[in-house]
Amino acid sequence: MASNQRISILVLVVTFLVQGNYNNVVEAQLTPNFYSTSCPNLLSTVQSAVKSAVNSEARMGASIVRLFFHDCFVNGCDGSILLDDTSSFTGEQNANPNRNSARGFNVIDNIKAAVEKACPGVVSCADILAIAARDSVVVLGGPNWTVKVGRRDARTASQAAANSNIPAPTSSLSQLISSFSAVGLSTRDMVALSGAHTIGQSRCTSFRTRIYNETNINAAFATTRQRTCPRTSGSGDGNLAPLDVTTAASFDNNYFKNLMTQRGLLHSDQELFNGGSTDSIVRGYSNNPSSFSSDFAAAMIKMGDISPLTGSSGEIRKVCGRTN
């Protein structure tokens, strides 16, 4: 074979390999306009359903954001948290961080049903959850951002990974930093995302130890919380208190102001402002709400990029609670 023929073949092979790899990379990327032709009314369908759900119960906005967070931290944003347990399948809903506290599944199911009517078999439950989390924040007065889509749904789930990967309310600052770092999120991302606790409620069982045993807590705040959260374990475990004592139904920066006056509800909240490396970030967000808003939006996009299933991986579930 002539040398120039060999060179031509070599060029063709290299071009093919590079092109092939490039296509794989492009295929795996999420994009804002993934459904623009296949399901043009997707965003408006999700938005109207989220508005309706949050307007009838403000807490639902926080619950949907939490679902997205708990989904993404367990093998990526793949809708695995939405899979119901069956006699032959153990999902993530009864893992310790989710049992008796994860909620909003019915809202996601209702949105999925509406989307299926308009565009059957096209949009994943993982993407619906990502869009609904953004819309929940916006309805409650928080920042807006462009949601990238193109995720597919997992056929599996992991209760063990949910138990080990999702940070507990008892976490120390170093544990929080390493939990977020394990999924590619920085310390600043972690503090910004913790600011989602500007909305929503927590169960007495998650903050009982803090309000009775810890000293880095505002005394009047502790006394108020003790009124509805008895000291004895097993008594009033499900009683709720707002994570942001100031404006529980508004997405703002009061969560960080509360931390600076030792009124963080969870141990893990107050760890962000307790003489450690994140004090300066909390102080910054407390003084500059727009800095918090922009960092929160950027961190939500980054969290949404964690290990998505794309291309031919996974499936597009017909119903979010079970595989096809």
C-alpha positions, 0 to 999 in steps of 0.5 A: 500500500502506498504511503499516501494511501496509508496516511489517508486511511489513518486520517479517516480513522482518526477523524472517525474516532474523534467524531465518534467521541465528540458525538458521545460527549454531545449526546451526554450533555443536557440542554435547555431546549431538549424538548422544544420540538417534542414537547413544546408546552412542557414548561408551561404545563409544569409551571401551572401545576407547581403554582397551583400546588404551592399556592394551596400549600406553601410548604409543598415548594420546599418539599419538591426542592428537597425531593430534587436534592435527595434524588441528585445525591443518590446516583445522580438526578435520575428520578430514582427517589420517585420509585415506590417500594413493592414486594419485589423492589426496595427503593429510596423512599423508606431510607432514613432521610426520606421515611416519613418526611419526603413528600410531594410525590403526588404533585410530581405524579399529577404533573407527569400525567398532564405531560403524558397527555400532551407528549406521551413517552417523551419527558422523563420524571427526572426532568419533571422534578428538576423543572418543578424544583426551579418553579417552586423556588420562583413561586416563593419569590426566589431566583429563576434559572434555565433548567437543562433537560435531557435526563432519562429515568433510572430503572433502579434505586438504592436505599443504601446509597440514600442512607449513606449519601444524603447529609443528616441534620446532625452533620458537622461542617466537615461532614457537610463539606465532604458530602457535597464534595463527593458529588462535585459541589464546592463548599460555597455551593453547599452553603448556597444550597443550604439556603433552601432552608429559607423555606419549609418545615422540619420535624421535631425528631430532626432538631430535638437534640439541638434545642435541648442539648446545644449551647450555640443557640439563642435561648428564647428561640430554643424555648419557643421550639421546645413548646411544640417539640417535647424532650422525650423521644417518641413524643411529638416526633412529627411536630413541625417547625419552620426552618426559617423562623422569620419568613418561612414561606418566602425564598429570601436570605433571612436563613443566613441572618438567623444563623448569625443570631444562633437561630439555626433550627438544625445542628447542620444549619448552625454549623455553617456559622459557628466559628468555622471556614464558612462563617464568611460565606454566611456573612456575605449572603446575609449582607447581600441577597443578590449574591445568595440568589445568583450563587443558589441558582448556579449551584442548582444548575450544577447539582442538576448536572450530577451523573444524569442518564442520557442517550439510550441509558435508563428509560422514559417512565410512563408513571413516575412511581414504577419502571415500565 
